[in-house]
């Protein structure tokens, strides 16, 4: 069967489509966190290379030359957010969620991706790193479990309904998905509700979207 060879412009059109999907899901994440599943699939299309498939940014010769925004908060025993974090720390020093913030919604603390909370001036201060450093960086740590951006995105996309559903999930991923971040707020222990994995996926999507915009503007 005769095949049509995609051109650079075809890839640019595909990039526009993927960024549209990403922007739409990010804008709707606050309404429904399961948008993280669609976000994970877009991220996989944009950056994940295998022996059998090439990522869209690789096709465009952008992946290796661009820098990726790292908004991950430091693992210093605090939950970072825009405001009100004085006196707030993780109850368990082994708990670390680098891409989430807190939001008080109807009297309940919930985990949200940082982009829903951060100030505009924060963005300029975020570090810009290579793809491999960004993709392999630990962003969740809890109870001896450590997960990188790559692991989280591929678990959601390949196994938990982004593009495919397995009949089982990696135990570490499943436990993390069900975990709550225990906080101590002015001496009072409390839990941060909502799925920290999905909030992290949304923040990774924001980082990638912003990194591509930064590259296109340079």
C-alpha positions in Angstrom: 0.0 0.0 0.0 1.3 3.4 -1.0 2.0 5.7 2.0 1.9 9.4 2.3 5.0 10.8 4.0 4.1 13.5 6.5 5.8 16.9 6.0 7.1 19.3 8.7 3.9 21.3 8.2 1.8 18.3 8.9 3.6 17.9 12.2 3.0 21.5 13.0 -0.7 21.0 12.4 -0.6 18.0 14.6 1.1 20.0 17.3 -1.6 22.7 17.1 -4.2 19.9 17.6 -2.4 18.4 20.6 -2.0 21.8 22.2 -5.7 22.5 21.7 -6.5 19.2 23.4 -4.2 20.0 26.3 -5.5 23.6 26.8 -9.1 22.3 26.8 -8.4 19.6 29.4 -6.4 22.0 31.6 -9.2 24.6 31.5 -11.7 21.9 32.6 -9.6 20.2 35.2 -11.0 22.3 38.0 -14.5 21.0 37.1 -13.5 17.4 36.8 -10.1 15.9 37.7 -10.5 12.9 35.4 -9.4 15.3 32.6 -5.9 14.1 33.9 -6.4 11.0 31.8 -6.7 12.9 28.6 -3.9 15.2 29.6 -1.6 12.2 30.2 -2.3 10.9 26.7 -1.5 14.2 25.1 1.8 14.4 27.0 2.6 10.9 25.9 2.0 11.8 22.2 4.2 14.9 22.6 7.2 13.6 24.4 7.4 9.8 24.9 9.7 7.9 22.5 10.0 4.1 22.2 11.7 1.7 19.9 8.4 1.6 17.9 7.1 5.1 18.0 8.5 8.7 17.8 7.1 11.6 19.8 5.7 14.6 18.1 8.3 17.0 19.5 11.0 14.6 18.3 9.5 14.6 14.8 9.7 18.4 15.0 13.3 18.4 16.2 12.3 20.4 19.3 12.5 17.9 22.1 16.3 17.7 22.5 17.0 21.4 22.0 14.2 22.9 24.1 14.2 23.5 27.9 11.4 22.2 30.1 9.9 24.3 32.8 10.3 22.6 36.2 7.7 24.0 38.7 8.3 21.3 41.2 8.6 22.6 44.7 11.6 21.5 46.8 11.3 18.5 49.0 11.7 20.5 52.2 8.9 19.2 54.3 6.4 21.9 53.3 3.4 21.9 51.0 4.1 25.0 48.8 1.3 27.2 47.6 0.5 30.8 46.7 -0.4 32.1 50.2 -1.0 31.0 53.8 1.7 28.5 54.1 3.3 29.8 57.3 3.1 27.0 59.9 2.2 24.4 57.3 4.2 21.3 57.0 3.8 17.7 56.1 3.1 15.5 59.1 5.2 12.7 57.7 8.6 13.8 56.5 8.5 10.9 53.9 5.5 12.5 52.1 6.4 14.7 49.2 4.1 16.0 46.4 6.1 18.5 44.4 3.5 19.7 41.9 0.5 20.3 44.0 -0.9 23.1 46.2 -3.8 23.5 48.6 -7.1 25.1 48.0 -9.8 25.7 50.5 -13.0 24.8 48.8 -16.3 24.8 50.8 -14.4 24.4 54.0 -12.3 21.4 52.8 -8.7 21.5 51.8 -8.1 19.9 48.4 -5.0 19.3 46.3 -4.8 21.3 43.1 -2.1 21.6 40.4 0.2 24.5 41.1 -0.9 26.5 38.1 -4.3 27.0 39.7 -2.6 28.8 42.6 0.7 30.3 41.6 1.3 34.0 41.0 2.4 35.2 37.5 5.8 36.3 38.9 6.5 32.7 40.0 6.6 31.5 36.4 9.7 33.5 35.6 11.6 32.0 38.5 10.9 28.3 37.6 14.0 26.5 36.5 14.3 25.3 32.9 16.0 21.9 32.5 16.7 19.3 29.9 14.0 16.8 28.9 15.7 13.8 30.6 16.2 15.7 33.8 12.6 16.8 33.7 11.1 13.5 32.7 13.0 11.4 35.3 12.7 13.8 38.3 11.0 12.5 41.4 7.9 14.5 42.1 6.0 12.2 44.5 7.3 10.4 47.5 5.2 8.6 50.0 5.7 5.6 52.3 8.8 4.4 50.5 7.1 5.0 47.1 8.9 7.3 44.6 7.4 8.3 41.3 8.8 10.4 38.5 6.9 12.4 35.9 7.5 9.6 33.3 6.2 6.9 35.6 3.1 8.9 36.5 2.2 9.9 32.9 2.7 6.4 31.5 0.8 4.7 34.3 -2.2 7.0 33.7 -2.0 6.9 29.9 -1.1 3.3 29.4 -2.8 1.5 32.3 -5.4 3.6 33.9 -7.7 4.8 31.1 -5.8 7.5 29.3 -5.4 5.4 26.1 -5.6 1.9 27.6 -7.0 0.1 30.6 -5.1 -2.8 32.1 -6.7 -5.5 34.2 -4.4 -4.5 37.1 -2.4 -1.4 38.2 1.1 -1.2 39.6 0.7 -1.3 43.4 2.8 1.7 44.0 0.8 3.8 41.6 -2.6 2.6 43.0 -1.5 3.3 46.6 -0.3 6.8 45.7 -3.5 7.5 43.8 -5.5 6.7 47.0 -3.2 8.6 49.3 -3.9 11.9 51.1 -1.3 14.3 52.1 -1.3 14.7 55.8 -0.6 18.2 56.9 0.0 20.0 60.2 -1.6 23.4 60.1 -0.8 25.5 63.1 -0.4 22.4 65.2 -3.5 20.7 64.0 -3.2 17.5 61.8 -5.5 17.4 58.8 -5.7 15.7 55.4 -5.5 17.2 52.0 -8.3 15.7 50.0 -8.5 14.7 46.3 -6.3 12.7 44.0 -2.8 14.0 44.2 -1.8 11.9 41.2 -4.3 13.6 38.9 -3.4 17.1 40.2 0.3 16.3 39.5 -0.6 15.1 35.9 -2.4 18.4 35.3 0.6 20.4 36.5 2.9 18.4 34.2 0.6 19.2 31.4 0.8 22.9 32.3 4.6 22.7 32.4 4.8 21.1 29.0 2.3 23.5 27.4 4.3 26.5 28.9 7.6 25.0 27.8 6.4 24.7 24.2 5.1 28.3 24.2 8.4 29.5 25.6 10.3 27.6 22.8 8.0 29.0 20.1 8.5 32.6 21.4 12.3 32.3 21.5 
